[in-house]
Amino acid sequence: MDNKLIKELEYKSLQIRINLITLCNKEVIHIGGDLSICDIMTALWQYKMTYNINDPFDESRDRFVLSKGHASAVTSFNQAAIGCFSTQSVLKEYAKDGGRFSMHSCNLVNPYVEISTGSLGHGFPVACGIAAGLRLKGNKKSRVYTIMGDGEQSEGSIWEAALNAVKYKLGNLIAFVDNNCLEADGTIDEITSLGDIGKKYTSFGWNVVEIDGNNMSEIIDCLDNIPDSNSEIPTIIIAHTIKGKGVSFMENQRRWHAGKISDDQLDEAATELNENFLKRWSNV
Ligand SMILES: Cc1ncc(C[n+]2csc(CCOP(=O)(O)OP(=O)(O)O)c2C)c(N)n1
């Protein structure tokens, strides 16, 4: 693996985390689930996806559907990082009346949002529909990426869509499950135990890949090796992650599903994030 690339992407991911905690000091955001997918989102938006920042409706774009729609802030900051709008505008407008950014992304006010999500179990079926639509239109290049939560797997609509993605041979669909083992009200095992998620999707006929979703090398290796968009089998990436990843007082804590942090907590979190990045790369 190219160390320079990984360091660069980890640095970008660090910047997104700093933006997230900065916003979290001003507004209540879904910080736990934003942080768990931060590395995947950075790799998707700042490395993998084809996207035209000047035309969010460009037919040749890859599509992204945030099925776990509450992780809107990490999406907006990544879109800002590639130039869709400024980071300052996200920090300024988030959760404000008339603003483009809110706790669940809305495509009526922000054209860079493919579809509005927030009601769990809706994004993934729509992503399947978009993938089928691209096939019907003869678009052989674009892929559809979507990220679901593991708690979201308890929605029945997920499994109807999982069946149909195989039936319609949607190899242009790449789905992630953010397997952080925690929901809003408790652990996955306490609420609706999932058993082996990978085995379930395998039995449905999906191509299943398992990665550490907070390890940039593994994420890039996985994205570099996903099947061609013309292939006939949809891919699901079970990403083992940590809710609140990178800020130790938030990690694996139900309390930090959503919330706001104090000035002192912001200082503590920023110091930890910056120091860990420097420690990790100082001798490489
Ligand atoms: C249909 C529906 N039911 C309930 C909620 C409220 N809700 C928002 S986030 C969440 C927990 C989701 O857990 P998970 O999918 O594991 O995502 P994570 O919190 O790990 O990001 C719940 C229940 C919702 N948004 N939609």
The ligand as a Gaussian input file, in Angstrom:
#p B3LYP/6-31G(d) Opt

LIG

1 1
 C      -37.664000       4.532000      10.695000
 C      -36.859000       5.197000      11.765000
 N      -36.998000       4.764000      13.050000
 C      -36.282000       5.358000      14.033000
 C      -35.420000       6.387000      13.762000
 C      -34.677000       7.080000      14.879000
 N      -33.248000       6.772000      14.832000
 C      -32.364000       7.652000      14.324000
 S      -30.789000       7.081000      14.351000
 C      -31.281000       5.633000      15.064000
 C      -30.277000       4.567000      15.393000
 C      -29.721000       3.973000      14.165000
 O      -28.718000       3.065000      14.487000
 P      -27.706000       2.591000      13.398000
 O      -28.450000       2.237000      12.168000
 O      -26.891000       1.535000      13.998000
 O      -26.851000       3.878000      13.040000
 P      -25.704000       4.595000      13.914000
 O      -26.401000       5.208000      15.066000
 O      -24.717000       3.579000      14.315000
 O      -25.151000       5.617000      13.024000
 C      -32.638000       5.620000      15.275000
 C      -33.381000       4.482000      15.863000
 C      -35.328000       6.814000      12.419000
 N      -34.529000       7.810000      12.055000
 N      -36.036000       6.191000      11.442000

